[in-house]
Amino acid sequence: MSFSLPAKGGLDVADWIAQGATKEEILGAIGDRRITQAISNQKVIPIRDNLKSLLSPEETAVQIVELLGQQLSSSKLQAAKIGLRSKTQIAEREFNDLWHQLETERELEEDRASNQAKVCKLLEIERYDFKLTGILDPVLASPMEQIAELIGSTGVAMLLTLLPAAATLCKVGTKLALIPATGFYALPILYTGICGESGSIKSPTQKAILKPLIKLQSEAEEKHKAQLQDWELECKRVKEAGEPAPPKPIVREYYTVDVTREAIAQIQAQQPDRGFLGWSDELSAVFGSQNAYRNGRGSDREALLSGRDGTGLKVNRASGKRISTPVSAYSITGGTQPDTLRKLMGDFNDGTGQWARFLWTWLPLKRSPFPRDMVGDSFNDLQTILYSLYQTIEDFPATTYRLSAQATATYADWYDKLDDLRYEEMNQALRSCFAKAKGNTGEIALLLHIVNAAMRGTAPSEEISNETMLAAIKVMQFCIGQVKLIHSMGEAEEGELSPVLAKIIELSDRKGAISAKDAKTGISILRRDKKATADKIRGLFAELIAMGIGSIQGEGSSATYSSKKQTELSAIDGTGSLATHKLETPVTVESDTFGEESATTITQTEPSESTSVAIEALSPPFAANSELISKYCTELEAASRMNGHSKEALTKLIEELRTLPDPVKQGVWKRLPRKLAARIQVEVIGKPLRKGGAA
């Protein structure tokens, strides 16, 4: 039987099988003819027409954005990614780059509101103009702020140098009972640091406060020389008389630049009833000298840490040298640069709590023009005041102080707030900071109490007032904000965007319009980042614009960023006008005029007007204006305390003030305590204080 294919149409192979066809017969009948014919009859689609069915790059980008917004699981998203890739005309590498870029842009958009808030917060903390009014006696606060302004420093940097210096002058045994039932006492021991770039006037700031202490040390050296001469004569006499030799006189140590465990123990053993200051122009030398006698291995760091709470020191060397002290009473202060501090802090986790033991302030770069119109000698005036102050504190007896009932209630609320913050904080280093702040606040209150009493020329009361506790909390709040600034350096190293954006704004505030090259050169985190290309930096500029902060001039490689619009600082909310933003601090404490009773208001979510911060593009007033401002602030505060004649004295001063230039009037009004300003408005000017404190 033979089988053959028809000329057209077809025959079901099943029919052949039914007719008894074998495999070989069927294959022989089909041959290659039908296959060849099928191929020849097939419609061939040109490659160009086939590509038209694939997605273009623009269409691919749209599809990627849609996929990223579908909240798919990782496996489903990866499967969708592979499927989409097969429908595109983009090479795999370019496809992955596009996917990554769009994913990054989406994350930026999602995080924009959060980053904007963080940028605003960092700028507010950095620009917060902390005033010493209400913290220190006006007679001391005024010249400190004058000199800070003249040299381009800050009053708070001087305060954080003054407090550890004053602490070392208190007799051992001085303390403040915070929670007597648990043995929680604050001692006059303080570690402080000033962090600022080279050229930010760290050393002149500290020397302005420490020069009188250096003078006391010089006088102690001269006194010691005279004592040694007398001692040598006495030794000669007793030797001839066969009597025992008298003890060799020991010099009083007010400060040292050698802060190794060996040196600290030696000095403390020589003067067990007195403290001393460890002062280093560069704090890295302090930490670099730890374990100097053990090739970097030893317990110097642990000794330094334990000394913060007054724990005694014990040194035993292989040479047989032995030193033991029951207590320690040394404080530490010094300056350092941001990059140096970053290297010292390592991963910023602060596992040992070493950095939480320090109170920090960030010293920004500020203008300090030549004081052409300066009248008087503020520097020597301050030296005279501090020299007398230090001698007075040194004469105070060791005393155990206590908090007033109102101060105790205020401190208890603050203590609980710090405890809540510590419990809720995710960052280990900040948890340690909140924990240490409980004791630090007490130490600040103790020292402010002693310093202000010495300024009044009276012995400190054994009871510390609520006003002093409020002032101490205000200082501690500021220092917590400064710690957040410092830790933002670590966050930037880990890829956090907001600290870098804040630095770009800060650089533009100083220089005006900046290019990508300017940002790369002027911002250390970008300078160290090899991936921070010009295009990437211009992307950061664009992100700031998306937040409504600043403006960009030019395009492409010639684009520059400016944080200001029409000579004014662009508002964070994008309105183009100067914006006032609340300083978001852990706890807001409203405090009133120095030396006056006031109620305490503590809230976490609604900062008070006393802590609001105006982000301004204003230059500091001239030195002459500053002196007048300080003069009238001091006189107005003094007049407010005059019994019976207060209103008359205030009215006279206000009439004088009205004849002076506007910058002086505005400066006085800004610097006055809010309670006094409100009183002047009502009693003298005759109308209530408007919201925001505008006169």
C-alpha positions as CSV (number, residue, x, y, z in Angstrom):
1,M,0.0,0.0,0.0
2,S,1.3,3.4,-0.9
3,F,0.6,6.7,0.7
4,S,1.0,10.2,-0.7
5,L,0.3,13.7,0.4
6,P,-2.4,15.7,-1.4
7,A,-1.4,18.8,-3.5
8,K,-3.3,21.0,-1.0
9,G,-5.2,20.6,2.2
10,G,-4.1,17.8,4.4
11,L,-4.8,14.3,5.6
12,D,-5.1,13.4,9.3
13,V,-2.2,11.0,10.2
14,A,-4.7,9.2,12.3
15,D,-6.4,8.0,9.1
16,W,-3.1,6.6,7.8
17,I,-2.6,4.7,11.0
18,A,-6.1,3.4,10.8
19,Q,-5.3,2.1,7.4
20,G,-2.3,0.2,8.8
21,A,0.6,2.6,7.8
22,T,3.9,2.0,9.5
23,K,6.1,4.7,11.0
24,E,8.6,4.4,8.1
25,E,5.8,4.7,5.5
26,I,4.4,7.8,7.1
27,L,7.8,9.5,7.3
28,G,8.6,8.6,3.8
29,A,5.4,10.1,2.5
30,I,5.9,13.4,4.4
31,G,9.6,13.9,3.5
32,D,11.0,17.5,3.7
33,R,8.6,19.0,1.2
34,R,5.9,20.1,3.6
35,I,8.4,21.5,6.1
36,T,10.2,23.5,3.5
37,Q,6.9,24.7,2.1
38,A,5.8,25.8,5.6
39,I,8.9,27.7,6.1
40,S,8.8,29.3,2.7
41,N,5.2,30.4,3.3
42,Q,5.8,31.8,6.8
43,K,5.6,35.6,7.1
44,V,9.0,37.1,8.2
45,I,8.7,40.1,10.5
46,P,11.5,42.6,10.0
47,I,13.6,43.3,13.1
48,R,12.8,47.0,13.0
49,D,9.1,46.3,13.1
50,N,9.6,43.8,16.0
51,L,11.4,46.6,18.1
52,K,8.3,48.7,17.8
53,S,6.5,46.3,20.1
54,L,9.1,46.9,22.9
55,L,8.9,49.6,25.6
56,S,10.9,52.8,25.1
57,P,13.1,54.2,27.9
58,E,10.5,56.7,28.8
59,E,7.7,54.0,28.9
60,T,10.1,51.8,30.9
61,A,10.6,54.5,33.5
62,V,6.8,54.9,33.9
63,Q,6.4,51.2,34.3
64,I,9.2,51.1,36.9
65,V,7.6,53.9,39.0
66,E,4.3,52.0,38.9
67,L,5.9,48.8,40.1
68,L,7.8,50.6,42.9
69,G,4.5,52.0,44.1
70,Q,2.6,48.7,44.3
71,Q,4.1,47.6,47.7
72,L,5.0,44.2,46.3
73,S,7.0,41.6,48.3
74,S,10.7,41.3,47.4
75,S,10.2,38.2,45.4
76,K,7.2,39.5,43.5
77,L,9.0,42.8,42.8
78,Q,12.1,40.9,41.5
79,A,9.9,38.8,39.2
80,A,8.1,41.9,37.9
81,K,11.5,43.5,37.3
82,I,12.7,40.5,35.3
83,G,9.5,40.5,33.3
84,L,9.7,44.2,32.6
85,R,13.3,44.0,31.5
86,S,12.3,41.4,28.8
87,K,9.8,43.9,27.3
88,T,12.3,46.8,26.9
89,Q,15.0,47.7,24.4
90,I,17.4,48.8,27.2
91,A,20.6,46.8,28.0
92,E,20.6,45.0,31.3
93,R,23.2,47.4,32.9
94,E,21.4,50.5,31.8
95,F,18.1,49.0,33.0
96,N,19.4,48.3,36.5
97,D,20.9,51.8,36.7
98,L,17.6,53.4,35.7
99,W,15.8,51.2,38.2
100,H,18.2,52.2,41.0
101,Q,18.0,55.9,40.1
102,L,14.2,55.9,40.1
103,E,14.1,53.9,43.4
104,T,16.4,56.5,45.0
105,E,14.3,59.4,43.7
106,R,11.2,57.7,45.1
107,E,12.8,57.3,48.5
108,L,13.9,61.0,48.5
109,E,10.3,62.0,47.7
110,E,8.9,59.8,50.5
111,D,11.5,61.1,53.0
112,R,11.4,64.7,51.8
113,A,9.1,66.0,54.6
114,S,11.1,64.2,57.2
115,N,14.4,65.4,55.8
116,Q,13.0,69.0,55.6
117,A,12.1,68.9,59.2
118,K,15.5,67.6,60.2
119,V,17.3,70.2,58.1
120,C,15.2,72.9,59.8
121,K,15.9,71.5,63.2
122,L,19.7,71.4,62.6
123,L,19.8,74.9,61.3
124,E,17.7,76.2,64.2
125,I,20.0,74.5,66.8
126,E,23.1,75.8,65.1
127,R,21.8,79.4,64.7
128,Y,20.2,79.6,68.2
129,D,21.5,82.7,69.8
130,F,21.9,81.7,73.4
131,K,22.0,84.7,75.7
132,L,23.6,84.8,79.2
133,T,20.9,87.1,80.4
134,G,19.1,85.3,83.2
135,I,21.9,82.8,83.5
136,L,24.7,84.9,85.0
137,D,24.6,88.1,87.0
138,P,24.4,91.0,84.4
139,V,27.6,92.5,85.7
140,L,29.4,89.4,84.5
141,A,27.1,88.4,81.6
142,S,27.4,91.8,79.8
143,P,31.2,91.9,79.3
144,M,31.4,88.2,78.4
145,E,28.9,88.7,75.6
146,Q,30.6,92.0,74.5
147,I,33.9,90.3,74.1
148,A,32.4,87.2,72.5
149,E,30.8,89.5,69.9
150,L,34.1,91.4,69.3
151,I,36.2,88.4,68.7
152,G,33.6,86.4,66.7
153,S,32.8,83.9,69.5
154,T,29.7,83.1,71.5
155,G,28.7,83.9,75.1
156,V,27.8,80.2,75.7
157,A,31.3,79.1,74.7
158,M,32.7,81.4,77.3
159,L,30.1,80.1,79.9
160,L,31.2,76.5,79.2
161,T,34.8,77.6,79.9
162,L,33.9,79.6,83.0
163,L,31.9,76.8,84.8
164,P,34.7,74.2,84.9
165,A,37.2,76.9,86.0
166,A,34.8,77.9,88.8
167,A,34.3,74.2,89.7
168,T,38.0,73.7,90.4
169,L,38.0,76.6,92.9
170,C,35.4,75.0,95.1
171,K,36.7,73.2,98.2
172,V,36.5,69.4,98.1
173,G,33.3,68.4,99.9
174,T,31.1,71.0,98.2
175,K,28.0,69.3,96.7
176,L,24.3,69.6,95.9
177,A,21.8,67.0,97.2
178,L,19.6,66.0,94.3
179,I,18.1,62.8,95.7
180,P,19.5,62.3,99.1
181,A,17.6,59.1,99.7
182,T,19.6,57.4,96.9
183,G,22.9,59.2,97.5
184,F,22.5,61.2,94.3
185,Y,24.6,64.3,94.7
186,A,26.0,66.8,92.2
187,L,29.7,67.7,92.6
188,P,31.5,70.7,91.3
189,I,33.2,68.7,88.5
190,L,32.5,69.5,84.9
191,Y,34.0,68.4,81.5
192,T,33.3,70.8,78.6
193,G,34.5,71.0,75.0
194,I,34.3,73.6,72.3
195,C,34.1,72.2,68.8
196,G,34.8,74.5,65.8
197,E,36.8,74.7,62.6
198,S,40.3,76.1,62.6
199,G,40.0,79.8,62.8
200,S,36.7,79.8,64.7
201,I,38.4,81.6,67.8
202,K,38.3,78.6,70.2
203,S,41.6,79.5,71.9
204,P,41.0,83.2,72.3
205,T,37.5,82.4,73.7
206,Q,38.9,80.1,76.4
207,K,41.9,82.4,77.2
208,A,39.6,85.3,77.8
209,I,38.1,83.3,80.7
210,L,41.2,81.4,81.9
211,K,43.7,84.3,81.9
212,P,42.8,85.2,85.5
213,L,43.3,81.6,86.5
214,I,46.7,81.6,84.9
215,K,47.4,84.8,86.9
216,L,46.5,82.9,90.1
217,Q,48.8,80.1,89.1
218,S,51.7,82.6,88.5
219,E,51.1,84.1,91.9
220,A,51.1,80.7,93.5
221,E,54.4,79.9,91.8
222,E,56.0,83.1,93.2
223,K,54.6,82.4,96.6
224,H,56.0,78.9,96.4
225,K,59.4,80.2,95.6
226,A,59.4,82.4,98.7
227,Q,58.2,79.4,100.8
228,L,61.0,77.2,99.4
229,Q,63.6,79.8,100.4
230,D,62.2,80.0,103.9
231,W,62.0,76.2,104.0
232,E,65.6,75.8,103.0
233,L,66.7,78.3,105.8
234,E,64.6,76.4,108.3
235,C,66.0,73.1,107.2
236,K,69.5,74.5,107.8
237,R,68.5,75.7,111.2
238,V,66.9,72.5,112.4
239,K,69.8,70.5,111.1
240,E,72.2,72.4,113.2
241,A,69.8,72.2,116.2
242,G,69.3,68.5,115.6
243,E,65.5,68.9,115.1
244,P,63.4,67.1,112.5
245,A,63.1,68.7,109.1
246,P,59.9,70.6,108.3
247,P,57.6,69.3,105.4
248,K,58.6,70.7,102.0
249,P,56.0,73.3,100.8
250,I,53.9,72.3,97.9
251,V,52.7,74.6,95.2
252,R,49.0,75.1,94.7
253,E,48.1,73.8,91.2
254,Y,45.2,75.7,89.6
255,Y,45.5,74.0,86.2
256,T,47.6,71.5,84.2
257,V,48.0,70.7,80.6
258,D,49.1,67.1,81.4
259,V,46.0,65.1,81.9
260,T,47.5,61.6,82.1
261,R,46.3,59.4,85.0
262,E,49.8,59.7,86.5
263,A,49.8,63.5,86.5
264,I,46.2,63.8,87.8
265,A,46.8,61.4,90.7
266,Q,50.0,63.2,91.6
267,I,48.4,66.7,91.7
268,Q,45.3,65.5,93.5
269,A,47.4,63.7,96.2
270,Q,49.3,66.9,96.8
271,Q,46.2,69.0,97.3
272,P,43.5,66.6,98.6
273,D,41.1,69.5,99.6
274,R,41.4,71.4,96.3
275,G,40.5,70.7,92.7
276,F,42.3,71.8,89.5
277,L,41.6,72.2,85.8
278,G,42.8,70.0,83.0
279,W,43.0,72.5,80.2
280,S,44.1,71.5,76.7
281,D,44.1,73.8,73.7
282,E,43.4,70.7,71.6
283,L,41.3,68.0,73.4
284,S,42.7,65.3,71.1
285,A,45.9,65.6,73.2
286,V,43.9,64.6,76.3
287,F,42.6,61.4,74.7
288,G,45.9,60.8,72.9
289,S,47.7,60.8,76.2
290,Q,45.6,58.1,77.7
291,N,47.6,55.0,78.7
292,A,50.8,56.9,77.6
293,Y,52.8,54.8,80.1
294,R,51.5,51.5,78.8
295,N,51.9,51.8,75.0
296,G,48.2,52.4,74.7
297,R,47.2,49.5,77.0
298,G,45.9,50.3,80.4
299,S,43.2,51.9,82.4
300,D,43.8,55.6,82.0
301,R,40.6,56.1,80.0
302,E,38.6,54.3,82.7
303,A,40.3,56.5,85.4
304,L,39.4,59.6,83.4
305,L,35.8,58.4,83.2
306,S,35.5,57.5,86.9
307,G,37.0,60.8,87.9
308,R,33.9,62.6,86.5
309,D,31.9,61.5,89.6
310,G,34.6,62.3,92.1
311,T,35.9,58.7,92.5
312,G,39.4,58.5,93.9
313,L,42.5,57.5,92.0
314,K,45.1,54.8,92.8
315,V,48.3,54.4,90.8
316,N,50.9,51.5,91.2
317,R,53.8,51.4,88.8
318,A,56.3,48.6,88.3
319,S,59.0,51.0,89.4
320,G,57.5,51.0,92.9
321,K,55.8,54.4,92.6
322,R,52.5,54.4,94.4
323,I,49.9,57.2,94.6
324,S,46.5,57.0,96.2
325,T,43.8,59.7,96.6
326,P,40.4,59.1,98.2
327,V,38.6,61.6,95.9
328,S,39.2,63.4,92.6
329,A,38.1,67.0,92.0
330,Y,39.5,67.9,88.6
331,S,37.5,69.3,85.7
332,I,38.4,69.4,82.0
333,T,37.9,71.9,79.2
334,G,39.4,72.4,75.8
335,G,38.7,72.8,72.1
336,T,38.8,70.6,69.1
337,Q,38.0,70.6,65.4
338,P,35.0,68.7,63.9
339,D,37.1,66.3,61.8
340,T,39.4,65.6,64.7
341,L,36.4,64.9,67.0
342,R,34.8,62.7,64.3
343,K,37.9,60.5,64.3
344,L,38.1,60.4,68.1
345,M,34.4,59.4,68.4
346,G,34.8,56.6,65.8
347,D,31.4,55.0,65.1
348,F,29.6,57.6,67.4
349,N,28.0,54.9,69.5
350,D,29.9,56.0,72.6
351,G,29.8,52.6,74.2
352,T,31.7,53.7,77.3
353,G,29.8,57.0,77.8
354,Q,33.0,59.0,77.5
355,W,31.6,61.6,75.2
356,A,28.3,61.9,77.2
357,R,30.3,63.1,80.2
358,F,31.2,66.3,78.2
359,L,29.1,69.3,77.7
360,W,29.6,70.5,74.2
361,T,29.1,73.7,72.2
362,W,29.5,74.1,68.5
363,L,31.4,77.3,67.7
364,P,30.3,78.6,64.2
365,L,32.4,80.8,62.0
366,K,31.4,84.4,62.6
367,R,32.4,87.8,61.4
368,S,34.5,89.9,63.8
369,P,35.2,93.2,62.1
370,F,37.7,95.7,63.5
371,P,36.0,97.6,66.4
372,R,36.5,101.1,65.0
373,D,34.0,102.7,67.3
374,M,34.9,100.7,70.4
375,V,34.9,102.7,73.6
376,G,36.5,101.4,76.9
377,D,38.4,98.2,77.6
378,S,36.0,95.4,77.9
379,F,38.7,92.7,78.0
380,N,40.5,94.2,81.0
381,D,37.2,94.9,82.7
382,L,36.3,91.2,82.4
383,Q,39.8,90.1,83.6
384,T,39.3,92.3,86.7
385,I,35.8,90.8,87.4
386,L,37.0,87.2,86.9
387,Y,40.1,87.6,89.0
388,S,38.0,88.8,91.9
389,L,35.3,86.2,91.3
390,Y,37.9,83.3,91.3
391,Q,39.4,84.5,94.6
392,T,35.9,84.9,96.2
393,I,34.9,81.4,95.2
394,E,38.1,80.0,96.5
395,D,37.3,81.4,100.0
396,F,33.8,79.7,100.2
397,P,33.7,76.8,102.7
398,A,32.8,73.3,101.6
399,T,29.0,73.1,101.9
400,T,26.2,70.7,101.1
401,Y,23.5,72.6,99.3
402,R,19.9,71.6,98.8
403,L,17.1,72.6,96.4
404,S,14.2,74.7,97.4
405,A,10.7,73.0,97.3
406,Q,9.9,74.7,94.0
407,A,13.3,73.9,92.5
408,T,12.9,70.3,93.6
409,A,9.5,70.1,91.8
410,T,11.0,71.6,88.7
411,Y,14.0,69.3,88.7
412,A,11.7,66.3,89.3
413,D,9.7,67.1,86.2
414,W,12.9,67.6,84.2
415,Y,14.4,64.4,85.5
416,D,11.3,62.4,84.5
417,K,11.3,64.0,81.0
418,L,15.0,63.1,80.6
419,D,14.2,59.5,81.7
420,D,11.4,59.3,79.1
421,L,13.7,60.5,76.4
422,R,16.4,58.0,77.4
423,Y,13.9,55.2,77.4
424,E,12.5,56.1,74.0
425,E,15.7,57.0,72.2
426,M,17.0,54.6,69.6
427,N,20.6,56.0,69.4
428,Q,22.8,54.5,72.1
429,A,25.0,57.6,72.4
430,L,22.0,59.9,72.9
431,R,20.5,57.6,75.5
432,S,23.8,58.0,77.4
433,C,23.6,61.7,76.9
434,F,20.0,61.9,78.4
435,A,21.1,59.7,81.3
436,K,24.1,61.9,82.2
437,A,22.1,65.1,81.7
438,K,20.3,64.3,85.0
439,G,23.5,64.8,87.0
440,N,24.9,67.5,84.7
441,T,21.9,69.7,85.3
442,G,22.6,69.5,89.1
443,E,26.2,70.4,88.6
444,I,25.4,73.4,86.4
445,A,22.8,74.6,89.0
446,L,25.4,74.2,91.8
447,L,28.0,76.2,89.9
448,L,25.6,79.0,88.8
449,H,24.4,79.3,92.4
450,I,28.0,79.7,93.6
451,V,29.2,82.0,90.8
452,N,26.2,84.4,91.1
453,A,26.5,84.6,94.9
454,A,30.2,85.4,94.5
455,M,29.3,88.2,92.0
456,R,26.9,89.7,94.5
457,G,29.7,89.5,97.1
458,T,27.7,87.3,99.5
459,A,28.0,83.8,100.8
460,P,25.9,81.3,98.8
461,S,22.6,80.4,100.5
462,E,22.4,76.7,101.4
463,E,19.2,76.6,99.4
464,I,19.3,76.8,95.6
465,S,16.3,78.7,94.1
466,N,13.9,77.6,91.4
467,E,15.3,80.4,89.1
468,T,18.8,78.9,89.3
469,M,17.4,75.4,88.5
470,L,15.5,76.9,85.5
471,A,18.7,78.5,84.3
472,A,20.6,75.2,84.6
473,I,17.9,73.4,82.7
474,K,18.1,76.0,79.9
475,V,21.9,75.5,79.7
476,M,21.5,71.7,79.6
477,Q,18.8,71.9,76.9
478,F,21.2,73.9,74.8
479,C,24.0,71.4,75.3
480,I,21.7,68.5,74.3
481,G,21.0,70.3,71.1
482,Q,24.7,70.7,70.5
483,V,25.2,67.0,71.0
484,K,22.7,66.4,68.3
485,L,24.6,68.7,66.0
486,I,27.8,66.7,66.7
487,H,26.1,63.4,66.2
488,S,24.8,64.6,62.9
489,M,28.4,64.3,61.6
490,G,28.2,60.6,62.3
491,E,24.8,60.3,60.6
492,A,26.2,62.0,57.5
493,E,29.0,59.5,57.4
494,E,26.3,56.7,57.4
495,G,24.5,58.3,54.5
496,E,22.0,60.5,56.3
497,L,21.0,63.3,53.9
498,S,19.8,66.1,56.2
499,P,23.2,67.0,57.8
500,V,24.7,67.4,54.4
501,L,21.9,69.6,53.1
502,A,22.2,71.7,56.3
503,K,25.9,72.2,55.6
504,I,25.2,73.3,52.0
505,I,22.8,75.9,53.4
506,E,25.3,77.0,56.0
507,L,28.0,77.4,53.4
508,S,25.8,79.4,51.1
509,D,24.8,81.6,54.0
510,R,28.4,82.6,54.4
511,K,29.5,82.7,50.7
512,G,26.3,83.5,48.8
513,A,25.8,81.5,45.6
514,I,27.9,78.3,45.5
515,S,28.8,75.8,42.8
516,A,29.2,72.1,43.1
517,K,32.9,72.6,43.3
518,D,32.5,75.1,46.2
519,A,30.4,72.6,48.1
520,K,32.9,69.8,47.5
521,T,35.8,72.0,48.7
522,G,34.0,73.6,51.6
523,I,32.1,70.7,53.2
524,S,34.3,68.0,54.7
525,I,31.8,65.2,54.4
526,L,31.6,65.8,50.6
527,R,35.3,66.3,50.4
528,R,35.9,62.8,51.9
529,D,33.2,61.1,49.7
530,K,34.8,59.9,46.5
531,K,31.3,59.3,45.1
532,A,30.2,62.9,45.6
533,T,30.6,63.9,42.0
534,A,29.5,67.4,40.7
535,D,26.3,65.9,39.3
536,K,25.5,64.3,42.6
537,I,26.1,67.6,44.5
538,R,23.9,69.4,42.0
539,G,21.3,66.8,42.8
540,L,21.5,67.9,46.4
541,F,20.9,71.4,45.3
542,A,17.8,70.3,43.4
543,E,16.6,68.5,46.6
544,L,16.8,71.7,48.6
545,I,14.8,73.5,45.9
546,A,12.2,70.7,46.1
547,M,12.0,71.4,49.8
548,G,11.4,75.1,49.0
549,I,14.8,76.2,50.4
550,G,16.8,78.6,48.3
551,S,17.2,78.9,44.5
552,I,19.4,77.8,41.6
553,Q,20.9,80.1,39.1
554,G,22.2,78.7,35.7
555,E,22.0,75.3,34.2
556,G,24.1,72.2,34.0
557,S,27.7,72.5,35.1
558,S,27.3,76.3,35.6
559,A,24.5,75.9,38.0
560,T,24.9,77.6,41.4
561,Y,22.9,77.3,44.6
562,S,21.9,80.2,46.9
563,S,20.2,79.8,50.2
564,K,18.9,83.4,50.0
565,K,16.3,84.9,47.7
566,Q,16.6,88.6,47.0
567,T,19.1,89.1,49.9
568,E,16.8,87.4,52.4
569,L,17.1,83.9,53.7
570,S,14.5,81.7,52.0
571,A,11.9,80.5,54.4
572,I,11.8,76.8,55.1
573,D,8.1,76.8,54.3
574,G,8.9,78.1,50.8
575,T,7.0,81.4,51.2
576,G,10.0,83.5,50.4
577,S,9.8,85.6,53.6
578,L,11.8,85.4,56.8
579,A,10.5,82.5,58.7
580,T,10.4,81.9,62.5
581,H,10.7,78.3,63.6
582,K,10.3,76.8,67.0
583,L,13.5,75.2,68.3
584,E,12.5,71.6,68.9
585,T,14.2,70.7,72.1
586,P,13.6,67.7,74.4
587,V,11.9,69.9,77.0
588,T,11.0,73.6,77.0
589,V,11.4,75.5,80.2
590,E,10.1,79.1,80.4
591,S,12.3,81.1,82.7
592,D,11.9,84.7,83.7
593,T,14.2,87.5,84.8
594,F,17.4,86.8,86.7
595,G,16.8,86.9,90.4
596,E,12.9,87.0,90.2
597,E,10.4,84.4,91.2
598,S,8.6,82.8,88.3
599,A,6.3,79.9,87.6
600,T,7.6,76.8,85.8
601,T,6.1,75.5,82.6
602,I,7.5,72.3,81.1
603,T,6.2,70.9,77.9
604,Q,7.7,68.7,75.2
605,T,5.5,69.4,72.2
606,E,4.9,73.1,72.3
607,P,8.2,75.1,72.8
608,S,7.8,78.4,74.5
609,E,8.4,81.8,72.8
610,S,11.5,82.1,75.0
611,T,13.1,79.3,72.9
612,S,11.8,80.3,69.5
613,V,14.5,80.9,66.9
614,A,14.3,83.3,64.0
615,I,16.4,82.2,61.0
616,E,17.7,85.5,60.0
617,A,20.3,86.8,57.5
618,L,21.4,89.7,59.8
619,S,24.9,90.8,60.6
620,P,25.9,91.3,64.2
621,P,25.7,95.0,65.4
622,F,28.8,97.1,65.5
623,A,30.9,97.0,68.7
624,A,29.7,100.5,69.7
625,N,26.1,99.5,69.3
626,S,26.7,96.3,71.3
627,E,28.2,98.3,74.2
628,L,25.1,100.6,74.3
629,I,22.8,97.7,74.1
630,S,24.5,96.0,77.0
631,K,24.5,99.3,79.0
632,Y,20.8,99.9,78.6
633,C,19.9,96.3,79.2
634,T,21.8,96.3,82.5
635,E,20.3,99.7,83.5
636,L,16.8,98.7,82.6
637,E,17.1,95.5,84.7
638,A,18.5,97.4,87.6
639,A,15.8,100.0,87.4
640,S,13.1,97.3,87.4
641,R,14.3,96.3,90.9
642,M,14.1,99.8,92.4
643,N,11.5,99.9,95.1
644,G,9.1,102.8,94.8
645,H,10.9,104.5,91.9
646,S,11.0,101.7,89.4
647,K,8.4,103.1,86.9
648,E,10.0,106.5,87.0
649,A,13.5,105.2,86.3
650,L,12.2,102.9,83.5
651,T,10.4,105.8,81.9
652,K,13.5,108.0,81.9
653,L,15.6,105.2,80.3
654,I,13.0,104.5,77.7
655,E,12.9,108.2,76.7
656,E,16.7,108.2,76.4
657,L,16.5,105.0,74.3
658,R,14.1,106.5,71.9
659,T,16.7,109.1,70.8
660,L,19.2,106.4,69.8
661,P,19.6,104.7,66.4
662,D,17.2,101.9,65.5
663,P,19.8,99.1,65.7
664,V,20.4,100.0,69.3
665,K,16.7,100.1,70.2
666,Q,16.1,96.8,68.4
667,G,19.1,95.2,70.0
668,V,17.9,96.2,73.5
669,W,14.4,95.0,72.9
670,K,15.7,91.6,71.6
671,R,18.0,91.1,74.6
672,L,15.6,92.1,77.4
673,P,14.0,89.3,79.3
674,R,10.5,88.8,78.1
675,K,8.8,89.5,81.4
676,L,10.6,92.8,81.8
677,A,9.8,93.7,78.1
678,A,6.1,93.0,78.8
679,R,6.2,95.2,82.0
680,I,7.7,98.1,80.1
681,Q,5.1,97.8,77.3
682,V,2.2,97.9,79.8
683,E,3.5,100.4,82.5
684,V,5.7,102.7,80.4
685,I,4.6,102.6,76.8
686,G,1.0,102.0,77.6
687,K,0.0,99.0,75.5
688,P,0.3,95.3,75.9
689,L,3.1,93.2,74.4
690,R,2.2,91.9,71.0
691,K,2.7,88.3,70.1
692,G,6.3,87.7,69.1
693,G,7.6,90.4,71.3
694,A,7.5,93.2,68.8
695,A,7.8,96.7,70.2
